[in-house]
């Protein structure tokens, strides 16, 4: 679900409302409000089966054993990095098409 007043896509960073003078003209991916949204309304909802989480790594049929043996994978960054790389390289992964659509480099301001 995505709130009808939300837009997902690429946006020119310098043209976003509230961007400080001198903000670079780079495109960024993200969410942007395209209308008023009342306080407390849900902006978007993602089904759990479409999320990549450390919990998913823990239950992974191949990586679960590694997860149990390597404490560094228990934090969000280390664990998610391994899971994202695994899914991106797995040709049969349901996440592969999405992973391959992401930019290889994102310039930071």
C-alpha positions in Angstrom: 0.0 0.0 0.0 1.2 3.5 -0.8 -0.8 6.6 0.3 -2.4 8.3 -2.7 -0.6 11.5 -1.9 2.9 9.9 -1.9 5.1 9.6 -4.9 8.0 7.1 -5.3 10.7 7.7 -7.8 13.8 9.7 -8.6 13.9 13.4 -7.7 16.3 16.2 -8.4 17.7 16.9 -4.9 18.0 20.6 -5.5 14.4 20.9 -6.4 12.9 19.3 -3.3 11.0 21.7 -1.0 13.2 23.0 1.7 16.5 22.2 -0.1 19.1 24.6 1.0 20.7 27.0 -1.5 23.7 25.3 -3.1 22.2 21.8 -2.9 23.8 19.8 -5.7 21.8 18.9 -8.8 21.8 15.1 -8.4 19.0 12.7 -8.7 18.0 10.7 -5.6 15.6 7.8 -5.2 12.9 8.2 -2.5 9.4 9.1 -1.4 7.9 12.5 -1.8 4.6 13.9 -0.6 2.5 15.3 -3.6 -0.3 16.5 -1.4 -1.5 17.0 2.1 -1.3 13.9 4.4 -3.2 14.0 7.7 -1.2 13.2 10.9 -1.4 9.5 11.8 -2.2 8.2 8.3 -0.2 5.3 7.0 2.2 6.4 4.2 3.1 2.9 3.0 3.0 -0.7 4.1 5.2 -3.5 3.0 4.3 -7.2 3.5 6.8 -9.0 5.7 7.6 -11.5 2.9 8.9 -8.6 0.8 11.3 -7.4 3.4 15.0 -8.2 3.7 15.7 -8.4 7.4 18.3 -10.0 9.8 15.5 -12.3 10.9 15.3 -13.6 7.3 19.0 -14.2 7.4 18.7 -16.2 10.6 16.1 -18.5 9.0 17.8 -18.7 5.6 18.3 -22.3 4.4 22.0 -21.8 3.7 23.0 -18.7 5.7 21.3 -19.6 8.9 24.2 -21.8 10.1 26.7 -19.0 9.3 24.5 -16.5 11.2 24.6 -18.6 14.3 28.4 -18.9 14.2 29.3 -15.3 13.3 28.1 -12.7 15.9 29.0 -9.8 13.5 26.1 -10.8 11.3 23.7 -10.2 14.2 23.8 -6.4 13.7 21.7 -4.9 11.1 24.5 -3.7 8.8 26.7 -6.8 8.7 23.8 -9.2 8.4 21.9 -7.3 5.9 25.0 -6.8 3.7 25.5 -10.5 3.5 21.8 -11.2 2.8 21.6 -8.4 0.1 24.7 -9.8 -1.6 23.4 -13.3 -1.5 20.0 -12.4 -3.0 21.6 -10.2 -5.7 23.9 -13.0 -6.8 21.2 -15.7 -6.6 19.7 -16.0 -10.1 16.6 -17.7 -8.8 16.0 -15.1 -6.0 12.7 -13.3 -6.0 14.7 -10.2 -5.0 17.2 -10.4 -7.8 15.3 -8.3 -10.4 14.9 -5.5 -7.8 18.5 -5.7 -6.7 19.7 -5.4 -10.3 17.5 -2.4 -10.8 19.3 -0.4 -8.1 22.1 2.0 -9.1 25.6 0.7 -8.8 26.8 4.1 -7.4 24.8 6.8 -5.6 26.7 10.1 -5.3 26.3 11.7 -1.9 26.0 15.4 -1.4 
